[in-house]
Amino acid sequence: MSRLLCLALVASFSLAACTSSGGMHDPERLALYRSHAGLPVRDIRYYNPISWEKIDGRHLLLTMRPSEVWLIRLSGPCLEWGGGAPAITISSRLGRVSSSFDTVSTVDPPISCRIEEIRPLDIAAVRDSQRQAAG
């Protein structure tokens, strides 16, 4: 098994649209996700992710299944790019991604940041909050 699994998911933004927060700014989106995230976990099982979504330069959502979404905080601003959605790679060991050990990297520009925190996200609660805010 490869040490790095590539997530070349330019199309992921359309798949991640169900978790997107419309016209919210990054700090508001991050606050929404944090309010519905569970306690940090040490590691997660990593296998064929559906998509990823950039929240800001240090946070992303990783969707493994429609009901399994993880809020990931990085050690630095790894996700700062001018336009488009670059491919990212997430390091893993034996099918697991660990906080404080594994990394998220971009190819262009070439940046790598350590994963500092992984939290499970209650995506159903996020969607409920979004519906209530819109209604």
Disulfide bonds with the S-S distance in Angstrom:
Cys78-Cys113 2.00
